[in-house]
Amino acid sequence: MSPRPAPDLDLRREQIVQAASAIAESEGWGAITIRRLAAQIGLSQPVLYSAFPDGRQAVIDAVAIAGFDAIAAALEAVEPEPMARLRAYLDFALDHPHLYEAMFTMPSGLTFGPDNSIPSLQRAFAAIQQAFPGADGARAEVAWATVHGLATLQLSHRLPEATLDARLEYARRMLATPA
């Protein structure tokens, strides 16, 4: 009998992240447990911990990082024009509410800001900064904070859907004016 090949750890991590994302999208983050993920993928819990030694939080952080890759791709898919980038960001948040929650509102070990070394976050910020350039990045940070606030309020149904486009246009006009 030949020895068993070593598992592809990156592939295993990707399967776990995809399973966690699917469960969260259908049932919410409360349904995510290591036991549930292991059963969903057909692994034992120790094998799952070999891919994510820090457990559930590490899985959620990995989902969030994948989310930043996805939002960066959504932003990069449109022209680097302010309104297009604001709309792409908001559409992403509204289309992927549970993923957006992992990215921004759940407890996380991820850090934001100029010292961030996570390529996915850097890429997403760079996509915002293309539409809102500035030497120190402050304009892009304010643009991100503005559209994030609008997305959060829209997702929680605290703002009327009917005025969504008007809010985005107002934000664009305010943010697009160079200081």
C-alpha positions as CSV (number, residue, x, y, z in Angstrom):
1,M,0.0,0.0,0.0
2,S,1.5,3.4,-1.0
3,P,1.5,6.2,1.5
4,R,-1.3,8.7,1.4
5,P,-0.5,11.9,-0.4
6,A,-0.2,15.1,1.7
7,P,-3.3,17.2,1.6
8,D,-3.3,20.4,-0.3
9,L,-3.7,22.8,2.6
10,D,-4.6,25.8,0.4
11,L,-7.3,23.7,-1.3
12,R,-8.7,22.6,2.1
13,R,-8.7,26.1,3.4
14,E,-10.6,27.3,0.3
15,Q,-13.2,24.5,0.8
16,I,-13.7,25.5,4.4
17,V,-14.0,29.2,3.4
18,Q,-16.6,28.4,0.7
19,A,-18.6,26.1,3.1
20,A,-18.6,28.8,5.8
21,S,-19.7,31.5,3.3
22,A,-22.5,29.2,2.0
23,I,-23.8,28.4,5.5
24,A,-23.6,32.1,6.6
25,E,-25.5,33.2,3.5
26,S,-28.3,30.8,4.0
27,E,-28.5,30.7,7.9
28,G,-26.3,33.5,9.3
29,W,-23.0,33.5,11.1
30,G,-24.6,31.9,14.2
31,A,-24.8,28.7,12.3
32,I,-21.0,28.5,11.8
33,T,-19.3,26.0,14.1
34,I,-16.2,24.0,13.6
35,R,-18.3,20.8,14.0
36,R,-20.8,22.0,11.4
37,L,-18.0,23.0,8.9
38,A,-16.2,19.7,9.4
39,A,-19.4,17.7,8.7
40,Q,-20.3,19.9,5.7
41,I,-17.0,19.2,4.0
42,G,-16.6,15.6,5.2
43,L,-13.6,16.2,7.4
44,S,-12.9,15.5,11.1
45,Q,-12.7,18.5,13.4
46,P,-8.9,17.9,14.0
47,V,-8.3,18.1,10.3
48,L,-10.2,21.3,10.0
49,Y,-8.2,22.7,12.9
50,S,-5.0,21.7,11.0
51,A,-6.1,24.2,8.3
52,F,-7.3,26.9,10.8
53,P,-5.6,26.3,14.1
54,D,-7.2,29.4,15.6
55,G,-10.7,28.0,15.0
56,R,-13.9,29.7,14.1
57,Q,-12.5,33.3,14.2
58,A,-9.8,32.4,11.8
59,V,-12.3,30.9,9.4
60,I,-14.4,34.1,9.6
61,D,-11.4,36.3,9.0
62,A,-10.5,34.1,6.0
63,V,-14.0,34.6,4.7
64,A,-13.6,38.4,5.2
65,I,-10.3,38.5,3.4
66,A,-12.0,36.6,0.5
67,G,-14.7,39.3,0.6
68,F,-12.1,42.0,0.2
69,D,-10.8,40.3,-2.9
70,A,-14.4,40.1,-4.2
71,I,-15.2,43.7,-3.4
72,A,-11.9,44.8,-5.0
73,A,-12.8,42.8,-8.2
74,A,-16.3,44.4,-8.2
75,L,-14.7,47.9,-7.9
76,E,-12.1,47.2,-10.5
77,A,-14.8,45.9,-12.9
78,V,-16.2,49.4,-13.4
79,E,-14.6,52.6,-14.5
80,P,-12.5,54.4,-11.9
81,E,-15.0,57.2,-11.9
82,P,-16.5,58.2,-8.5
83,M,-20.1,57.4,-9.0
84,A,-19.3,54.1,-10.7
85,R,-17.1,53.0,-7.7
86,L,-19.6,54.2,-5.1
87,R,-22.4,52.3,-6.8
88,A,-20.3,49.1,-7.3
89,Y,-19.4,49.2,-3.6
90,L,-23.0,49.7,-2.4
91,D,-24.3,47.0,-4.8
92,F,-21.7,44.6,-3.5
93,A,-22.7,45.2,0.1
94,L,-26.4,44.8,-0.7
95,D,-25.9,41.7,-2.8
96,H,-23.7,40.0,-0.2
97,P,-25.0,41.1,3.2
98,H,-23.5,38.2,5.3
99,L,-20.1,38.5,3.6
100,Y,-20.2,42.2,4.2
101,E,-21.0,41.6,7.8
102,A,-17.9,39.3,8.2
103,M,-15.8,42.0,6.5
104,F,-16.9,44.9,8.6
105,T,-19.2,44.3,11.6
106,M,-18.2,41.0,13.2
107,P,-15.3,40.9,15.6
108,S,-12.1,40.4,13.7
109,G,-8.4,40.2,13.9
110,L,-8.1,42.3,10.7
111,T,-6.8,45.8,10.9
112,F,-7.4,48.8,8.6
113,G,-5.4,51.8,7.9
114,P,-2.1,52.8,6.4
115,D,-0.1,50.1,8.1
116,N,-2.3,47.3,6.8
117,S,-0.3,44.5,5.2
118,I,-3.2,42.4,3.9
119,P,-3.0,42.5,0.1
120,S,-6.8,42.0,-0.3
121,L,-7.5,45.1,1.9
122,Q,-4.8,47.1,0.1
123,R,-6.3,46.2,-3.3
124,A,-9.8,47.2,-2.2
125,F,-8.6,50.5,-0.9
126,A,-6.5,51.1,-4.0
127,A,-9.7,50.7,-6.1
128,I,-11.5,53.4,-4.0
129,Q,-8.4,55.6,-4.1
130,Q,-8.4,55.5,-7.9
131,A,-11.7,57.3,-7.9
132,F,-10.9,59.5,-5.0
133,P,-7.2,60.3,-5.3
134,G,-5.2,62.4,-2.9
135,A,-1.6,62.4,-1.7
136,D,-2.4,61.2,1.9
137,G,-5.3,58.9,1.1
138,A,-7.6,60.9,3.4
139,R,-10.1,61.6,0.5
140,A,-10.3,57.8,-0.3
141,E,-10.7,57.0,3.4
142,V,-13.6,59.5,3.7
143,A,-15.2,58.1,0.5
144,W,-14.9,54.5,1.9
145,A,-16.3,55.6,5.3
146,T,-19.2,57.4,3.6
147,V,-20.2,54.6,1.3
148,H,-19.8,52.1,4.1
149,G,-22.1,54.1,6.3
150,L,-24.7,54.3,3.5
151,A,-24.3,50.5,3.0
152,T,-24.7,49.7,6.7
153,L,-27.8,51.9,7.0
154,Q,-29.3,50.5,3.8
155,L,-28.7,46.9,5.0
156,S,-30.3,47.6,8.3
157,H,-33.3,49.1,6.5
158,R,-32.9,52.5,8.2
159,L,-32.9,54.5,5.0
160,P,-35.6,54.4,2.3
161,E,-34.8,52.5,-0.8
162,A,-36.4,55.2,-2.9
163,T,-33.7,57.8,-2.2
164,L,-30.7,55.5,-2.6
165,D,-29.6,57.0,-5.9
166,A,-30.0,60.5,-4.7
167,R,-27.8,59.8,-1.6
168,L,-25.1,58.3,-3.8
169,E,-25.2,61.3,-6.1
170,Y,-25.0,63.7,-3.2
171,A,-22.0,61.7,-1.7
172,R,-20.3,61.7,-5.1
173,R,-20.7,65.5,-5.5
174,M,-19.3,66.1,-2.0
175,L,-16.4,63.7,-2.3
176,A,-15.5,64.4,-5.9
177,T,-14.7,68.0,-5.2
178,P,-10.9,68.3,-4.6
179,A,-9.9,69.9,-1.4
